[in-house]
């Protein structure tokens, strides 16, 4: 009997000795798994494609299909418009519900929740900033507007503003007429847009500079028709890109790529051009953050094929997030097309992983 007790005691002691090692090994395994997912190496191809997609939807409640997609780790986030808003409180409840959806390990960082809250005529949520960019008279006002926008977004659960507009206006331009630019001087736009970004960051909201390489000379909005900007490359670099360069130095989180055509460098829309996205923005201006297109569901790019084809063109150009704002169905079709292209090898898996890493890095910075 004494020998049996001794054996049992020895076995119990051995179990106690081994358990911590087993627990530590499991913990290390979980950390490796999370790190692999964050780097994109262990994502399924559907999850990899999903990190390139921000989904729009109609009405006040997200569709069940979007919720299921989020639960599978196949969405980077959502974009909200006035059609999704009854009140700030209603939006906050919806966003809280989306963020609470359990996702696969390594993909549990907050979802991107994007809103256009430029100020003045472009505000998807009720409230500040009521002042249009064209009415801003100082950097101090611009920073105050950024802070005010951040408060509104945070109160609704949103964490990323698709603003500021960093375009340098020209006489007769569409954006100048819409009061969406800070002015016609590159220096003024750089200063005021930079201050708006600081205000957003003060309020823990991520910022997006738009519309690279500069849309201030366009006479028509790409939401309505194709746009061609015949400005010389020298002027684009000296004037239009200057505010973007300044905002990159100020650590702007994302840059939105224009869907206009700039023949000085490429006959294709900038959003489909590796010369603009990779060569000019990544290599010349050394931007390391996330790139997102302007809406790819507009007349500006309708001639370039289906939503699926447009998504592939953008990603192959180096864009991280091809954006489709019209509906969940349009976004889902684009995601399916990108998935098929990835499986066929029409899109580089290594490039997809690098793009997903940038998106996941941004998501990891979002407040919980």
ABEGO torsion letter per residue (X at the ends): XAAAAAAAAAAAAAAAAAAAAAAAAAAAAAAAAAAAAAAGAABBAAAAAAAABBBBBBEABBBAAAAAAAAAGABAEBBBBAAABABAAAAAAAAAAAAABBBBBGAABBBBBBBBBAEEABBABBEOBABBAAABABAAAAAAAAAAAAAAAAAAGBABBBOBBABBBBBGBAAAAAGABAEABAAAAAAAAAAAAAAAAAAGBBBBBOBOAEAAABABBAAABBBBBABBAAAAAAAAAAAAAAAAAAGBABBBBBABBBAAABABBAAABAAAAAAAAAAAAGBABBBBBBBAABAAAAAAEBAAAAAAAAAAAGBABBBBAABAAAAAAAAAAAAAAAAAGABBAAAAAAAAAAAAAAAAABBX
